[in-house]
Amino acid sequence: MPVRPAGHLFLQPVKTLSVIYIDEMGTCLSMEEISLLLDNRCTLHTIGEINWKAYDSRPDVNFAVARTRDGILLKYHVREQWFKAEKTLPNQEVYEDSCVEFFVAPSSDGIYYNFEFNAIGTCLLGTGTGRHDRKRVDPPVIAQIRFLPSAGNLPSGEKEGDFKWTLTLAIPYSTFIHHKIEGGRGTTLRANFYKCGNKLTVPHYLTWNPVATDKPDFHRPEYFGLLEFA
């Protein structure tokens, strides 16, 4: 079991995922090939916890996760009624758009990273020990993340309909600027996965592991689940 970060209670319930190893990355696979590997080899997990009754909209959201010798692979599958992808520059407020997020704490030092992406792959990346001490990571670091958005790369204002989109991500360990992650079997990270759309006509806030706060708040590492490297 992981060491509890100083200053945080490790609360139940806690979900656990086994993160499989994909070794073909030595051949420099394209993002299209990575997307297919995640489809064929990984189990889909649901981001479907509604923790706040005032926000009961529930888009259909699932994700797959795997690891390589160099980083973490993710693929989000989203179906939602309201779609928006206006942000195009690193560290803009992508959580106001149709947004998927990956928050992860690599060690017991209290530092965690918030990887946030809108549907066209624009990324906000922050680090710190809590909501109020976040520091945005420099764009050249963010540029190391490879992505494949099924929605394309052009910005879009809000639209209503039946929108299905995927986002495949290859997040290198080098983007964890305060940690050195070896990524070997037996490594355990604490993490949560989110879906939000803060400024959609009907906002929503979904989580993978439950979050027991009075108001929507994703910056709560005491509610992270576990990722175990198989």
GUPAVO-803580 format. One record per atom (N, C-alpha, C): residue number from 1; chain; atom name; x negated, y negated, z negated. Coordinates in pm, whole numbers, always signed. Layout:
<pts>
   lumtor   milum   dodren        x        y        z
      NUM       A       CA        X        Y        Z
...
</pts>
This chain:
<pts>
   lumtor   milum   dodren        x        y        z
        1       A        N      -84     +120       +0
        1       A       CA       +0       +0       +0
        1       A        C      -88     -125       +0
        2       A        N      -39     -235      +64
        2       A       CA     -120     -356      +69
        2       A        C     -127     -424      -66
        3       A        N     -232     -500      -87
        3       A       CA     -245     -582     -207
        3       A        C     -149     -699     -196
        4       A        N      -80     -729     -301
        4       A       CA      +13     -840     -298
        4       A        C      -62     -972     -295
        5       A        N      -30    -1061     -198
        5       A       CA      -98    -1190     -192
        5       A        C      -75    -1269     -319
        6       A        N     -180    -1340     -362
        6       A       CA     -168    -1423     -481
        6       A        C      -60    -1527     -459
        7       A        N      +23    -1545     -561
        7       A       CA     +126    -1648     -553
        7       A        C     +254    -1602     -487
        8       A        N     +262    -1477     -439
        8       A       CA     +383    -1428     -375
        8       A        C     +424    -1297     -440
        9       A        N     +555    -1280     -457
        9       A       CA     +608    -1154     -500
        9       A        C     +632    -1067     -378
       10       A        N     +604     -939     -390
       10       A       CA     +627     -846     -280
       10       A        C     +763     -784     -305
       11       A        N     +863     -828     -229
       11       A       CA    +1002     -798     -258
       11       A        C    +1054     -688     -168
       12       A        N    +1153     -615     -215
       12       A       CA    +1223     -514     -138
       12       A        C    +1350     -576      -80
       13       A        N    +1407     -519      +28
       13       A       CA    +1358     -403     +101
       13       A        C    +1244     -437     +195
       14       A        N    +1159     -339     +222
       14       A       CA    +1046     -358     +312
       14       A        C    +1050     -250     +420
       15       A        N    +1060     -292     +544
       15       A       CA    +1056     -198     +656
       15       A        C     +910     -173     +694
       16       A        N     +885      -56     +752
       16       A       CA     +751      -18     +794
       16       A        C     +756      +32     +937
       17       A        N     +661      -15    +1019
       17       A       CA     +647      +31    +1157
       17       A        C     +512      +99    +1175
       18       A        N     +511     +208    +1251
       18       A       CA     +386     +270    +1292
       18       A        C     +348     +213    +1428
       19       A        N     +229     +154    +1438
       19       A       CA     +184      +86    +1560
       19       A        C      +88     +179    +1634
       20       A        N     +133     +230    +1749
       20       A       CA      +52     +328    +1821
       20       A        C      -66     +260    +1890
       21       A        N     -167     +341    +1922
       21       A       CA     -287     +294    +1991
       21       A        C     -277     +326    +2139
       22       A        N     -300     +226    +2223
       22       A       CA     -305     +245    +2367
       22       A        C     -449     +216    +2411
       23       A        N     -515     +316    +2469
       23       A       CA     -658     +303    +2495
       23       A        C     -692     +265    +2639
       24       A        N     -592     +250    +2726
       24       A       CA     -621     +216    +2864
       24       A        C     -668      +72    +2885
       25       A        N     -668       -8    +2778
       25       A       CA     -702     -149    +2794
       25       A        C     -845     -169    +2843
       26       A        N     -929      -67    +2830
       26       A       CA    -1064      -80    +2882
       26       A        C    -1069      -97    +3031
       27       A        N     -959      -68    +3100
       27       A       CA     -953      -84    +3245
       27       A        C     -895     -218    +3286
       28       A        N     -877     -308    +3189
       28       A       CA     -826     -444    +3217
       28       A        C     -693     -438    +3290
       29       A        N     -595     -379    +3226
       29       A       CA     -464     -366    +3287
       29       A        C     -399     -502    +3306
       30       A        N     -318     -511    +3410
       30       A       CA     -239     -631    +3433
       30       A        C     -126     -638    +3331
       31       A        N      -63     -754    +3318
       31       A       CA      +49     -766    +3226
       31       A        C     +167     -681    +3273
       32       A        N     +183     -666    +3404
       32       A       CA     +289     -579    +3455
       32       A        C     +267     -434    +3410
       33       A        N     +142     -389    +3414
       33       A       CA     +111     -254    +3369
       33       A        C     +130     -239    +3218
       34       A        N      +91     -340    +3144
       34       A       CA     +112     -338    +3000
       34       A        C     +261     -331    +2967
       35       A        N     +341     -408    +3040
       35       A       CA     +486     -407    +3018
       35       A        C     +543     -267    +3038
       36       A        N     +499     -198    +3143
       36       A       CA     +546      -62    +3169
       36       A        C     +499      +36    +3062
       37       A        N     +375      +20    +3017
       37       A       CA     +325     +108    +2910
       37       A        C     +409      +94    +2784
       38       A        N     +443      -29    +2748
       38       A       CA     +525      -50    +2629
       38       A        C     +664      +10    +2647
       39       A        N     +718       +1    +2768
       39       A       CA     +849      +62    +2794
       39       A        C     +843     +213    +2780
       40       A        N     +735     +274    +2829
       40       A       CA     +728     +419    +2838
       40       A        C     +680     +487    +2710
       41       A        N     +603     +416    +2629
       41       A       CA     +539     +482    +2516
       41       A        C     +592     +442    +2379
       42       A        N     +661     +330    +2373
       42       A       CA     +694     +274    +2241
       42       A        C     +843     +283    +2210
       43       A        N     +872     +297    +2083
       43       A       CA    +1009     +290    +2033
       43       A        C    +1051     +144    +2023
       44       A        N    +1177     +117    +2057
       44       A       CA    +1230      -17    +2039
       44       A        C    +1283      -35    +1897
       45       A        N    +1254     -152    +1841
       45       A       CA    +1299     -188    +1707
       45       A        C    +1388     -312    +1717
       46       A        N    +1488     -318    +1632
       46       A       CA    +1589     -423    +1642
       46       A        C    +1559     -541    +1552
       47       A        N    +1573     -659    +1608
       47       A       CA    +1574     -783    +1529
       47       A        C    +1720     -821    +1515
       48       A        N    +1783     -779    +1407
       48       A       CA    +1928     -796    +1398
       48       A        C    +1982     -832    +1262
       49       A        N    +1893     -864    +1168
       49       A       CA    +1940     -899    +1034
       49       A        C    +1998    -1040    +1032
       50       A        N    +2124    -1051     +994
       50       A       CA    +2185    -1182     +970
       50       A        C    +2179    -1207     +820
       51       A        N    +2094    -1297     +780
       51       A       CA    +2071    -1323     +638
       51       A        C    +2148    -1443     +585
       52       A        N    +2204    -1524     +676
       52       A       CA    +2269    -1648     +637
       52       A        C    +2406    -1656     +703
       53       A        N    +2512    -1653     +620
       53       A       CA    +2648    -1643     +671
       53       A        C    +2688    -1760     +758
       54       A        N    +2628    -1875     +737
       54       A       CA    +2662    -1991     +818
       54       A        C    +2614    -1977     +962
       55       A        N    +2524    -1880     +986
       55       A       CA    +2469    -1857    +1120
       55       A        C    +2488    -1708    +1152
       56       A        N    +2609    -1676    +1202
       56       A       CA    +2643    -1536    +1222
       56       A        C    +2637    -1493    +1369
       57       A        N    +2587    -1580    +1456
       57       A       CA    +2568    -1540    +1596
       57       A        C    +2456    -1437    +1604
       58       A        N    +2478    -1329    +1681
       58       A       CA    +2380    -1222    +1686
       58       A        C    +2352    -1183    +1831
       59       A        N    +2256    -1248    +1896
       59       A       CA    +2209    -1197    +2025
       59       A        C    +2154    -1057    +2009
       60       A        N    +2150     -985    +2120
       60       A       CA    +2094     -849    +2120
       60       A        C    +1943     -861    +2142
       61       A        N    +1863     -827    +2041
       61       A       CA    +1719     -848    +2046
       61       A        C    +1647     -724    +1996
       62       A        N    +1553     -675    +2076
       62       A       CA    +1469     -561    +2038
       62       A        C    +1325     -590    +2077
       63       A        N    +1232     -517    +2018
       63       A       CA    +1092     -535    +2052
       63       A        C    +1018     -402    +2042
       64       A        N     +909     -396    +2119
       64       A       CA     +814     -285    +2111
       64       A        C     +679     -342    +2073
       65       A        N     +601     -265    +1997
       65       A       CA     +470     -312    +1954
       65       A        C     +370     -197    +1963
       66       A        N     +249     -230    +2007
       66       A       CA     +139     -134    +2014
       66       A        C      +10     -211    +1988
       67       A        N     -103     -138    +1984
       67       A       CA     -232     -202    +1961
       67       A        C     -334     -144    +2058
       68       A        N     -440     -221    +2080
       68       A       CA     -553     -176    +2158
       68       A        C     -679     -203    +2077
       69       A        N     -794     -177    +2136
       69       A       CA     -919     -209    +2065
       69       A        C     -939     -360    +2051
       70       A        N     -864     -438    +2132
       70       A       CA     -885     -583    +2135
       70       A        C     -774     -666    +2075
       71       A        N     -654     -606    +2058
       71       A       CA     -546     -689    +2009
       71       A        C     -414     -615    +1996
       72       A        N     -309     -694    +1985
       72       A       CA     -173     -645    +1964
       72       A        C      -90     -673    +2088
       73       A        N      -12     -572    +2129
       73       A       CA      +77     -585    +2243
       73       A        C     +222     -591    +2193
       74       A        N     +299     -682    +2249
       74       A       CA     +440     -696    +2211
       74       A        C     +525     -712    +2335
       75       A        N     +645     -658    +2330
       75       A       CA     +743     -686    +2434
       75       A        C     +879     -706    +2369
       76       A        N     +935     -824    +2391
       76       A       CA    +1067     -858    +2340
       76       A        C    +1171     -839    +2451
       77       A        N    +1286     -783    +2413
       77       A       CA    +1399     -768    +2503
       77       A        C    +1515     -848    +2442
       78       A        N    +1569     -945    +2518
       78       A       CA    +1669    -1035    +2463
       78       A        C    +1790    -1041    +2557
       79       A        N    +1907    -1040    +2497
       79       A       CA    +2032    -1070    +2568
       79       A        C    +2109    -1169    +2483
       80       A        N    +2140    -1286    +2541
       80       A       CA    +2205    -1390    +2462
       80       A        C    +2298    -1475    +2549
       81       A        N    +2388    -1545    +2482
       81       A       CA    +2488    -1627    +2551
       81       A        C    +2434    -1764    +2590
       82       A        N    +2352    -1821    +2504
       82       A       CA    +2296    -1954    +2528
       82       A        C    +2146    -1940    +2555
       83       A        N    +2101    -2006    +2660
       83       A       CA    +1960    -1995    +2701
       83       A        C    +1903    -2134    +2724
       84       A        N    +1784    -2155    +2668
       84       A       CA    +1714    -2283    +2690
       84       A        C    +1565    -2259    +2682
       85       A        N    +1489    -2323    +2772
       85       A       CA    +1343    -2311    +2772
       85       A        C    +1285    -2443    +2822
       86       A        N    +1291    -2542    +2737
       86       A       CA    +1249    -2677    +2777
       86       A        C    +1102    -2707    +2749
       87       A        N    +1044    -2642    +2649
       87       A       CA     +908    -2675    +2608
       87       A        C     +806    -2607    +2699
       88       A        N     +706    -2684    +2743
       88       A       CA     +607    -2632    +2839
       88       A        C     +463    -2645    +2793
       89       A        N     +437    -2716    +2682
       89       A       CA     +301    -2741    +2637
       89       A        C     +272    -2667    +2506
       90       A        N     +148    -2622    +2487
       90       A       CA     +114    -2551    +2363
       90       A        C     +148    -2634    +2240
       91       A        N     +202    -2567    +2140
       91       A       CA     +233    -2624    +2008
       91       A        C     +350    -2721    +2009
       92       A        N     +427    -2727    +2119
       92       A       CA     +554    -2796    +2112
       92       A        C     +654    -2711    +2032
       93       A        N     +767    -2770    +1996
       93       A       CA     +863    -2707    +1906
       93       A        C     +947    -2604    +1981
       94       A        N     +884    -2491    +2014
       94       A       CA     +953    -2388    +2094
       94       A        C    +1069    -2325    +2018
       95       A        N    +1071    -2336    +1885
       95       A       CA    +1180    -2280    +1807
       95       A        C    +1313    -2351    +1835
       96       A        N    +1308    -2466    +1902
       96       A       CA    +1431    -2533    +1942
       96       A        C    +1491    -2470    +2066
       97       A        N    +1412    -2394    +2141
       97       A       CA    +1457    -2324    +2261
       97       A        C    +1503    -2183    +2225
       98       A        N    +1530    -2102    +2328
       98       A       CA    +1547    -1958    +2307
       98       A        C    +1409    -1903    +2272
       99       A        N    +1394    -1855    +2149
       99       A       CA    +1261    -1833    +2094
       99       A        C    +1251    -1698    +2024
      100       A        N    +1136    -1631    +2043
      100       A       CA    +1102    -1511    +1968
      100       A        C     +973    -1539    +1891
      101       A        N     +959    -1475    +1774
      101       A       CA     +847    -1510    +1687
      101       A        C     +788    -1386    +1621
      102       A        N     +660    -1397    +1590
      102       A       CA     +584    -1291    +1522
      102       A        C     +500    -1358    +1416
      103       A        N     +535    -1336    +1288
      103       A       CA     +460    -1390    +1176
      103       A        C     +382    -1275    +1114
      104       A        N     +253    -1297    +1086
      104       A       CA     +171    -1184    +1042
      104       A        C      +62    -1230     +945
      105       A        N      +44    -1153     +839
      105       A       CA      -59    -1177     +739
      105       A        C     -159    -1062     +746
      106       A        N     -283    -1087     +792
      106       A       CA     -379     -978     +810
      106       A        C     -444     -929     +682
      107       A        N     -442    -1009     +575
      107       A       CA     -513     -969     +454
      107       A        C     -437    -1018     +332
      108       A        N     -498    -1001     +215
      108       A       CA     -434    -1039      +89
      108       A        C     -471    -1180      +44
      109       A        N     -530    -1261     +134
      109       A       CA     -572    -1395      +94
      109       A        C     -461    -1500     +101
      110       A        N     -340    -1459     +141
      110       A       CA     -226    -1550     +146
      110       A        C     -209    -1622     +279
      111       A        N     -307    -1616     +368
      111       A       CA     -298    -1683     +498
      111       A        C     -219    -1596     +595
      112       A        N     -125    -1659     +664
      112       A       CA      -52    -1587     +769
      112       A        C      -45    -1676     +893
      113       A        N      -13    -1613    +1006
      113       A       CA       -7    -1680    +1135
      113       A        C     +135    -1676    +1187
      114       A        N     +182    -1785    +1245
      114       A       CA     +313    -1786    +1311
      114       A        C     +294    -1803    +1461
      115       A        N     +316    -1692    +1533
      115       A       CA     +315    -1691    +1678
      115       A        C     +460    -1710    +1724
      116       A        N     +488    -1820    +1792
      116       A       CA     +625    -1851    +1835
      116       A        C     +624    -1878    +1985
      117       A        N     +719    -1818    +2058
      117       A       CA     +722    -1828    +2203
      117       A        C     +863    -1854    +2252
      118       A        N     +876    -1946    +2348
      118       A       CA    +1006    -1953    +2415
      118       A        C    +1008    -1855    +2531
      119       A        N    +1118    -1851    +2604
      119       A       CA    +1139    -1745    +2704
      119       A        C    +1046    -1755    +2823
      120       A        N     +983    -1871    +2846
      120       A       CA     +888    -1885    +2956
      120       A        C     +743    -1874    +2909
      121       A        N     +724    -1836    +2783
      121       A       CA     +591    -1805    +2732
      121       A        C     +517    -1919    +2666
      122       A        N     +577    -2035    +2654
      122       A       CA     +512    -2145    +2583
      122       A        C     +496    -2107    +2436
      123       A        N     +376    -2130    +2382
      123       A       CA     +342    -2080    +2249
      123       A        C     +314    -2194    +2150
      124       A        N     +370    -2180    +2033
      124       A       CA     +330    -2256    +1915
      124       A        C     +258    -2158    +1822
      125       A        N     +137    -2192    +1781
      125       A       CA      +60    -2104    +1692
      125       A        C      +10    -2185    +1574
      126       A        N      +54    -2144    +1455
      126       A       CA      +12    -2212    +1333
      126       A        C      -48    -2115    +1234
      127       A        N     -118    -2170    +1135
      127       A       CA     -177    -2088    +1031
      127       A        C     -179    -2165     +900
      128       A        N     -176    -2091     +789
      128       A       CA     -174    -2151     +656
      128       A        C     -116    -2052     +558
      129       A        N      -91    -2099     +435
      129       A       CA      -39    -2011     +330
      129       A        C     +109    -2033     +303
      130       A        N     +170    -2132     +366
      130       A       CA     +311    -2159     +345
      130       A        C     +363    -2259     +447
      131       A        N     +492    -2286     +439
      131       A       CA     +554    -2377     +535
      131       A        C     +490    -2515     +535
      132       A        N     +449    -2564     +419
      132       A       CA     +410    -2705     +408
      132       A        C     +261    -2729     +427
      133       A        N     +184    -2625     +457
      133       A       CA      +41    -2648     +482
      133       A        C       -1    -2593     +618
      134       A        N      +94    -2586     +713
      134       A       CA      +62    -2530     +843
      134       A        C      -33    -2620     +921
      135       A        N     -125    -2558     +991
      135       A       CA     -212    -2627    +1085
      135       A        C     -199    -2562    +1221
      136       A        N     -173    -2642    +1323
      136       A       CA     -160    -2588    +1458
      136       A        C     -297    -2546    +1510
      137       A        N     -303    -2431    +1573
      137       A       CA     -427    -2379    +1629
      137       A        C     -453    -2446    +1763
      138       A        N     -580    -2471    +1794
      138       A       CA     -617    -2545    +1914
      138       A        C     -569    -2473    +2041
      139       A        N     -523    -2548    +2141
      139       A       CA     -475    -2488    +2267
      139       A        C     -573    -2393    +2334
      140       A        N     -706    -2415    +2332
      140       A       CA     -795    -2315    +2394
      140       A        C     -785    -2177    +2330
      141       A        N     -755    -2171    +2202
      141       A       CA     -734    -2042    +2136
      141       A        C     -602    -1981    +2185
      142       A        N     -498    -2061    +2191
      142       A       CA     -368    -2013    +2239
      142       A        C     -380    -1959    +2381
      143       A        N     -466    -2022    +2461
      143       A       CA     -482    -1982    +2602
      143       A        C     -537    -1841    +2616
      144       A        N     -590    -1783    +2508
      144       A       CA     -639    -1645    +2514
      144       A        C     -524    -1543    +2518
      145       A        N     -404    -1586    +2482
      145       A       CA     -289    -1497    +2481
      145       A        C     -236    -1481    +2623
      146       A        N     -227    -1357    +2669
      146       A       CA     -168    -1331    +2800
      146       A        C      -19    -1302    +2784
      147       A        N      +61    -1344    +2881
      147       A       CA     +205    -1324    +2869
      147       A        C     +269    -1304    +3006
      148       A        N     +382    -1234    +3004
      148       A       CA     +460    -1207    +3124
      148       A        C     +607    -1232    +3092
      149       A        N     +662    -1346    +3136
      149       A       CA     +803    -1377    +3110
      149       A        C     +891    -1338    +3229
      150       A        N     +994    -1258    +3205
      150       A       CA    +1084    -1223    +3314
      150       A        C    +1165    -1344    +3360
      151       A        N    +1175    -1447    +3275
      151       A       CA    +1251    -1568    +3309
      151       A        C    +1170    -1665    +3394
      152       A        N    +1047    -1628    +3431
      152       A       CA     +964    -1717    +3510
      152       A        C     +893    -1818    +3423
      153       A        N     +832    -1918    +3486
      153       A       CA     +754    -2015    +3410
      153       A        C     +802    -2159    +3425
      154       A        N     +921    -2177    +3482
      154       A       CA     +975    -2311    +3499
      154       A        C    +1068    -2347    +3384
      155       A        N    +1062    -2471    +3334
      155       A       CA    +1150    -2510    +3223
      155       A        C    +1296    -2511    +3265
      156       A        N    +1382    -2494    +3165
      156       A       CA    +1525    -2491    +3189
      156       A        C    +1600    -2557    +3075
      157       A        N    +1694    -2643    +3108
      157       A       CA    +1785    -2694    +3008
      157       A        C    +1882    -2586    +2964
      158       A        N    +1961    -2616    +2865
      158       A       CA    +2051    -2515    +2810
      158       A        C    +2157    -2475    +2910
      159       A        N    +2181    -2342    +2916
      159       A       CA    +2284    -2286    +3001
      159       A        C    +2364    -2184    +2921
      160       A        N    +2491    -2169    +2956
      160       A       CA    +2575    -2068    +2893
      160       A        C    +2605    -1959    +2994
      161       A        N    +2604    -1834    +2948
      161       A       CA    +2632    -1722    +3035
      161       A        C    +2595    -1592    +2967
      162       A        N    +2551    -1495    +3047
      162       A       CA    +2505    -1366    +2996
      162       A        C    +2360    -1352    +3042
      163       A        N    +2268    -1393    +2956
      163       A       CA    +2127    -1402    +2994
      163       A        C    +2048    -1287    +2933
      164       A        N    +1975    -1216    +3019
      164       A       CA    +1887    -1108    +2975
      164       A        C    +1745    -1145    +3016
      165       A        N    +1653    -1137    +2921
      165       A       CA    +1515    -1169    +2952
      165       A        C    +1421    -1089    +2862
      166       A        N    +1300    -1071    +2914
      166       A       CA    +1195    -1005    +2837
      166       A        C    +1072    -1095    +2833
      167       A        N     +991    -1074    +2733
      167       A       CA     +863    -1144    +2722
      167       A        C     +760    -1042    +2672
      168       A        N     +659    -1017    +2755
      168       A       CA     +551     -925    +2719
      168       A        C     +428    -1007    +2681
      169       A        N     +362     -968    +2572
      169       A       CA     +252    -1046    +2517
      169       A        C     +133     -956    +2487
      170       A        N      +15    -1006    +2516
      170       A       CA     -111     -943    +2474
      170       A        C     -184    -1045    +2387
      171       A        N     -183    -1022    +2256
      171       A       CA     -237    -1117    +2159
      171       A        C     -372    -1065    +2110
      172       A        N     -483    -1125    +2151
      172       A       CA     -614    -1073    +2108
      172       A        C     -640    -1102    +1961
      173       A        N     -718    -1015    +1898
      173       A       CA     -754    -1037    +1758
      173       A        C     -831    -1167    +1739
      174       A        N     -892    -1217    +1845
      174       A       CA     -970    -1341    +1834
      174       A        C     -882    -1462    +1804
      175       A        N     -751    -1452    +1825
      175       A       CA     -663    -1564    +1793
      175       A        C     -636    -1574    +1643
      176       A        N     -673    -1472    +1568
      176       A       CA     -662    -1477    +1421
      176       A        C     -790    -1545    +1370
      177       A        N     -793    -1676    +1378
      177       A       CA     -918    -1751    +1365
      177       A        C     -979    -1746    +1226
      178       A        N     -902    -1710    +1125
      178       A       CA     -954    -1705     +988
      178       A        C     -986    -1563     +942
      179       A        N     -972    -1466    +1031
      179       A       CA     -990    -1327     +992
      179       A        C    -1064    -1250    +1101
      180       A        N    -1128    -1143    +1060
      180       A       CA    -1188    -1049    +1154
      180       A        C    -1112     -919    +1143
      181       A        N    -1034     -887    +1244
      181       A       CA     -952     -768    +1243
      181       A        C    -1020     -660    +1325
      182       A        N    -1053     -550    +1262
      182       A       CA    -1116     -439    +1332
      182       A        C    -1014     -362    +1415
      183       A        N     -892     -350    +1362
      183       A       CA     -786     -286    +1438
      183       A        C     -791     -136    +1441
      184       A        N     -865      -73    +1350
      184       A       CA     -877      +72    +1351
      184       A        C     -759     +140    +1284
      185       A        N     -754     +272    +1304
      185       A       CA     -650     +353    +1241
      185       A        C     -651     +331    +1090
      186       A        N     -534     +318    +1032
      186       A       CA     -522     +297     +889
      186       A        C     -511     +151     +848
      187       A        N     -536      +59     +941
      187       A       CA     -519      -83     +911
      187       A        C     -372     -112     +883
      188       A        N     -346     -192     +782
      188       A       CA     -209     -234     +750
      188       A        C     -201     -386     +751
      189       A        N     -106     -438     +827
      189       A       CA      -77     -581     +829
      189       A        C      +63     -601     +773
      190       A        N      +87     -718     +718
      190       A       CA     +222     -754     +675
      190       A        C     +278     -852     +778
      191       A        N     +404     -830     +819
      191       A       CA     +456     -909     +929
      191       A        C     +609     -911     +928
      192       A        N     +662    -1007    +1002
      192       A       CA     +805    -1008    +1032
      192       A        C     +823    -1056    +1175
      193       A        N     +935    -1016    +1234
      193       A       CA     +968    -1051    +1371
      193       A        C    +1100    -1125    +1370
      194       A        N    +1109    -1231    +1450
      194       A       CA    +1225    -1319    +1444
      194       A        C    +1278    -1353    +1582
      195       A        N    +1405    -1394    +1585
      195       A       CA    +1468    -1455    +1702
      195       A        C    +1545    -1576    +1653
      196       A        N    +1525    -1689    +1720
      196       A       CA    +1596    -1809    +1678
      196       A        C    +1624    -1898    +1799
      197       A        N    +1702    -2000    +1773
      197       A       CA    +1734    -2103    +1872
      197       A        C    +1792    -2220    +1797
      198       A        N    +1703    -2297    +1734
      198       A       CA    +1747    -2398    +1637
      198       A        C    +1837    -2505    +1697
      199       A        N    +1814    -2537    +1825
      199       A       CA    +1891    -2645    +1886
      199       A        C    +1975    -2598    +2004
      200       A        N    +2013    -2473    +2002
      200       A       CA    +2113    -2426    +2096
      200       A        C    +2252    -2471    +2050
      201       A        N    +2349    -2465    +2140
      201       A       CA    +2484    -2503    +2104
      201       A        C    +2534    -2423    +1985
      202       A        N    +2502    -2293    +1985
      202       A       CA    +2530    -2207    +1870
      202       A        C    +2397    -2156    +1818
      203       A        N    +2340    -2220    +1716
      203       A       CA    +2210    -2176    +1664
      203       A        C    +2218    -2037    +1602
      204       A        N    +2104    -1966    +1602
      204       A       CA    +2099    -1836    +1537
      204       A        C    +1961    -1816    +1475
      205       A        N    +1958    -1730    +1373
      205       A       CA    +1835    -1699    +1300
      205       A        C    +1839    -1552    +1262
      206       A        N    +1774    -1469    +1341
      206       A       CA    +1772    -1325    +1316
      206       A        C    +1634    -1281    +1272
      207       A        N    +1629    -1177    +1187
      207       A       CA    +1501    -1125    +1139
      207       A        C    +1498     -974    +1154
      208       A        N    +1376     -919    +1159
      208       A       CA    +1358     -774    +1156
      208       A        C    +1368     -725    +1013
      209       A        N    +1281     -773     +925
      209       A       CA    +1291     -741     +783
      209       A        C    +1379     -846     +715
      210       A        N    +1469     -806     +627
      210       A       CA    +1560     -903     +566
      210       A        C    +1487    -1013     +489
      211       A        N    +1548    -1131     +488
      211       A       CA    +1495    -1247     +415
      211       A        C    +1605    -1297     +323
      212       A        N    +1581    -1296     +192
      212       A       CA    +1683    -1331      +93
      212       A        C    +1661    -1473      +41
      213       A        N    +1688    -1571     +126
      213       A       CA    +1680    -1711      +86
      213       A        C    +1817    -1775     +107
      214       A        N    +1839    -1891      +44
      214       A       CA    +1968    -1958      +55
      214       A        C    +1993    -2015     +194
      215       A        N    +1886    -2063     +258
      215       A       CA    +1896    -2124     +390
      215       A        C    +1795    -2056     +483
      216       A        N    +1814    -2068     +615
      216       A       CA    +1718    -2007     +708
      216       A        C    +1576    -2054     +680
      217       A        N    +1486    -1959     +662
      217       A       CA    +1346    -1990     +634
      217       A        C    +1262    -1869     +672
      218       A        N    +1191    -1882     +784
      218       A       CA    +1105    -1773     +829
      218       A        C     +968    -1774     +761
      219       A        N     +932    -1886     +700
      219       A       CA     +800    -1898     +638
      219       A        C     +803    -1843     +496
      220       A        N     +837    -1716     +484
      220       A       CA     +847    -1651     +354
      220       A        C     +775    -1517     +359
      221       A        N     +642    -1519     +342
      221       A       CA     +565    -1395     +355
      221       A        C     +600    -1289     +252
      222       A        N     +667    -1328     +143
      222       A       CA     +707    -1227      +46
      222       A        C     +813    -1133     +103
      223       A        N     +872    -1169     +217
      223       A       CA     +971    -1084     +281
      223       A        C     +917    -1017     +408
      224       A        N     +787    -1021     +429
      224       A       CA     +731     -950     +544
      224       A        C     +739     -800     +524
      225       A        N     +756     -727     +635
      225       A       CA     +746     -582     +633
      225       A        C     +603     -539     +660
      226       A        N     +585     -411     +691
      226       A       CA     +451     -354     +708
      226       A        C     +432     -300     +849
      227       A        N     +314     -327     +906
      227       A       CA     +271     -267    +1030
      227       A        C     +153     -177     +999
      228       A        N     +168      -48    +1024
      228       A       CA      +64      +49     +993
      228       A        C       +6     +100    +1124
      229       A        N     -126      +83    +1143
      229       A       CA     -193     +123    +1266
      229       A        C     -214     +275    +1266
      230       A        N     -146     +344    +1359
      230       A       CA     -156     +488    +1367
      230       A        C     -276     +529    +1451
</pts>
